[in-house]
Amino acid sequence: MNATPDSEAPVDAAFVRRWLAAATDAVERDAAHLTELDSPIGDADHGTNMRRGFLAARTAVEQEQPQTPGAVLVLVGRTLISTVGGASGPLYGTLMRRAGKELGEEQAVPADRLRDALRAGVDGVAQLGGAAPGDKTMLDALVPALEALSGALDGGEDLARALAAAAAAAREGAQATTPLRARKGRASYLGERSIGHQDPGATSSALLVAAFADTAREGA
């Protein structure tokens, strides 16, 4: 029988710092690919901007050493807002800051609290960008990931398995943006010409969810 969320090790600041390290490595590894995806429908800088932002966030966390999971995410969000160009900075910054504030000042939280925090972050992204699933944005990866995470936890899966399901859903959601017409953001200006290109924001979002899954699996 799978462990219930409450029976496993809670999510603490060390967990979120490990996620940040994994996410930064993933963004660095795939920066060129993200920029390649951004070239036909954006400003051809998504990978460069994300790499700069996550490297800066990792440095900020190393220097300031926040002691709670919420504080780590708030610092990451604040740093992304100040260092990532274009719309991605405010959107990813809002995602992290909202999630961090939802976690509050607790030293450690169970899996369901992490889920609720991520939901608050995703809601913040939707409000800021005025987008919804199907608009060919990062929400096309984040919303399916959140639904898969919630469903797995409600079904009794542990955090590692639940995040693995979320990562798979995010990856599939990003891939599914290819035939969509963009309705929000820079790509929406292209109209029909945005069809046939995978959304770079959804793709980078899937990378971040996969980093969460990797972090939980390695700690299991």
Residue pairs with C-beta under 8 A, 6 or more apart in sequence:
1 156
2 156
2 157
2 158
2 161
3 158
4 156
4 158
5 110
5 111
5 112
5 153
5 158
5 159
5 162
6 110
6 111
6 112
7 158
8 111
8 158
8 159
9 219
10 108
10 109
10 110
11 69
11 108
11 109
11 110
11 111
11 113
11 114
11 159
12 68
12 69
12 107
12 108
12 109
13 66
13 67
13 68
13 69
13 71
13 72
13 107
15 69
15 215
15 216
15 219
16 69
16 72
16 73
17 61
17 72
18 215
18 218
18 219
19 211
19 212
19 215
20 54
20 57
20 58
20 61
20 72
20 76
21 58
22 211
22 214
22 215
23 54
23 207
23 208
23 211
24 54
24 55
24 57
24 58
25 211
26 207
26 208
26 210
26 211
27 34
27 47
27 50
27 51
27 54
27 204
27 207
28 51
28 54
28 55
30 47
30 203
30 204
30 207
31 47
31 48
31 50
31 51
32 47
33 47
33 203
34 46
34 47
34 50
34 200
34 203
34 204
35 44
35 45
35 46
35 47
35 48
35 200
36 47
37 46
37 197
37 198
37 199
37 200
37 203
38 44
38 45
38 46
38 47
38 200
40 197
41 182
41 186
41 187
41 190
41 193
41 194
41 197
41 199
41 200
42 86
42 185
42 186
42 187
42 200
43 86
43 186
45 85
45 86
46 86
46 88
46 200
46 201
46 204
47 200
47 204
49 84
49 85
49 86
49 88
49 89
50 84
50 88
50 92
50 204
52 83
52 84
53 79
53 80
53 83
53 84
53 88
53 89
53 92
54 80
56 79
56 80
56 82
56 83
57 75
57 76
57 79
57 80
57 83
60 75
60 76
60 79
61 72
61 75
61 76
64 75
66 72
66 74
66 75
67 107
68 103
68 105
68 106
68 107
69 100
69 103
69 106
69 108
69 109
69 114
70 99
70 100
70 101
70 102
70 103
70 104
70 105
70 106
70 117
71 100
71 105
72 100
73 96
73 97
73 99
73 100
73 103
73 117
74 96
74 97
74 100
74 101
75 100
76 96
76 100
77 92
77 93
77 94
77 95
77 96
77 97
77 98
77 99
77 100
78 93
78 97
79 93
80 89
80 92
80 93
80 96
81 89
81 90
81 93
81 94
81 97
82 89
83 89
84 92
84 93
86 186
87 129
87 185
87 186
88 201
88 204
90 128
91 125
91 128
91 129
91 138
91 201
94 121
94 124
94 125
94 128
95 121
95 122
95 124
95 125
95 142
96 121
97 121
97 124
98 117
98 120
98 121
98 123
98 124
99 117
99 118
99 120
99 121
100 117
101 120
102 116
102 117
102 120
102 121
103 109
103 113
103 114
103 117
106 113
109 117
111 153
111 158
111 159
111 162
112 153
114 159
115 146
115 149
115 150
115 153
115 162
118 146
118 149
119 146
119 150
122 139
122 142
122 143
122 146
125 131
125 138
125 139
125 142
126 132
126 139
129 137
129 139
129 184
129 185
130 184
131 137
131 139
131 183
131 184
131 185
132 139
133 139
133 140
133 143
133 144
133 173
134 140
134 180
134 183
135 180
135 182
135 183
135 184
136 177
136 180
136 181
136 182
136 183
136 184
136 185
136 187
136 188
136 194
136 199
136 202
137 182
137 184
137 185
137 199
137 201
137 202
138 199
138 201
138 202
138 204
138 205
139 202
140 173
140 174
140 176
140 177
140 180
140 199
140 202
141 170
141 171
141 173
141 174
141 177
141 202
141 203
141 205
141 206
141 209
142 170
142 173
142 202
142 205
142 209
143 173
144 169
144 170
144 172
144 173
145 166
145 167
145 169
145 170
145 173
145 205
145 206
145 209
146 166
147 169
148 162
148 165
148 166
148 168
148 169
149 162
149 163
149 165
149 166
151 165
152 161
152 162
152 165
152 166
153 159
153 162
157 165
158 220
159 216
160 213
160 216
160 217
160 219
160 220
163 209
163 212
163 213
163 215
163 216
163 217
164 213
164 216
164 217
166 209
166 212
166 213
167 206
167 209
167 210
167 212
167 213
170 202
170 205
170 206
170 209
170 210
171 206
171 210
173 202
173 206
174 198
174 199
174 202
174 203
174 205
174 206
175 198
177 198
177 199
177 202
178 196
178 197
178 198
179 195
179 196
180 194
180 195
180 199
181 191
181 192
181 194
181 195
182 188
182 190
182 194
182 199
185 201
187 194
187 197
187 199
188 194
